[in-house]
């Protein structure tokens, strides 16, 4: 459901951003185990852009 909201070009922008934030929190944001070893928490920078395919602008 979150992926559908995040990818729906007709959904309000705040709903799409909230869905993207929730997806990231559930995956990358809470990942402390990498390669089977516990890692120290480190800042993660994630950059994404939303493209309006109807007007072909970012």
C-alpha positions in Angstrom: 0.0 0.0 0.0 2.8 2.4 0.8 4.4 1.8 -2.5 1.2 2.5 -4.3 0.8 5.8 -2.5 4.4 6.8 -3.1 4.1 6.1 -6.8 0.7 7.6 -7.4 1.2 10.8 -9.3 -2.4 11.9 -8.5 -1.9 11.6 -4.7 -1.2 14.7 -2.7 2.5 15.5 -2.4 2.4 15.3 1.4 0.8 11.8 1.3 3.5 10.7 -1.1 6.3 12.1 1.0 4.8 10.5 4.2 4.6 7.1 2.4 8.3 7.5 1.2 9.4 8.4 4.7 7.6 5.4 6.2 9.1 3.1 3.6 12.6 4.4 4.4 12.0 4.2 8.2 11.0 0.6 7.8 14.0 -0.4 5.7 17.1 1.8 5.8 16.4 3.9 8.8 16.3 1.0 11.3 18.9 -1.2 9.7 21.7 -1.8 12.3 22.9 -5.1 11.0 25.0 -5.1 7.8 26.9 -8.2 6.6 26.0 -10.2 9.7 27.9 -7.9 12.0 26.5 -5.2 14.2 27.6 -1.8 13.1 27.7 1.5 15.0 24.8 3.8 14.0 26.0 6.3 11.4 24.2 9.1 9.6 22.7 8.0 6.3 21.9 10.5 3.6 19.2 9.6 1.1 18.5 11.8 -1.8 15.5 11.4 -4.0 13.4 13.4 -6.4 9.8 13.4 -7.4 9.2 13.8 -11.0 5.9 15.1 -12.4 5.6 13.0 -15.5 2.6 15.0 -16.7 4.6 18.2 -17.1 8.0 16.5 -17.3 9.5 18.7 -14.5 11.3 17.8 -11.3 
